Amino acid sequence: MATEKDFVTFVVDQIKGAGQIKIKHMFGEYGLFADGKMFALICDNKLFVKPTEGGRAFIKNIVEAPPYPGAKMSLLIEDKIEDRSWLTELVRITLKELPIPKARKKKK
């Protein structure tokens, strides 16, 4: 089941207080980026946030699942997805802990 654009719009609206969020259509689903960092995936109308120590501590009752078969485990956000301030804070914590991606070398 592909993700509906309305769900992507809803999630981005919920977390817009965390910074300038960019959406990238990837492998039939969506990647969420801020500050040049990919911090979450939206797959099958579900939000998967990259796991960090701070994110785990903030959530407390963690539910982990892979966003797609063969993927690393991510934090599955379902119960509190409607809580804008909670979700925004989770994104801020996650972004703070994620490393800045290394620059890719350009092909000649």
DARAFEN-V681005 format. One record per pair of residues at least 24 apart in sequence whose C-alpha atoms are under 7 Angstrom apart, sorted by the first residue. I is the first residue (numbers start at 1). J is the second residue. Records with the same first field share a line. If there is no record, write none. Layout:
I=J ; J
//
This chain:
1=44
2=28 ; 29 ; 44
3=29 ; 43 ; 44 ; 45
4=45
7=45
14=84
15=84 ; 87 ; 88
17=88
18=88 ; 91 ; 92
37=100 ; 101
39=94 ; 95
43=67
47=76 ; 77
48=74 ; 75 ; 76 ; 77
49=74 ; 75 ; 76
50=74 ; 75
51=75
52=94 ; 97
54=93 ; 94
55=90 ; 93 ; 94
//
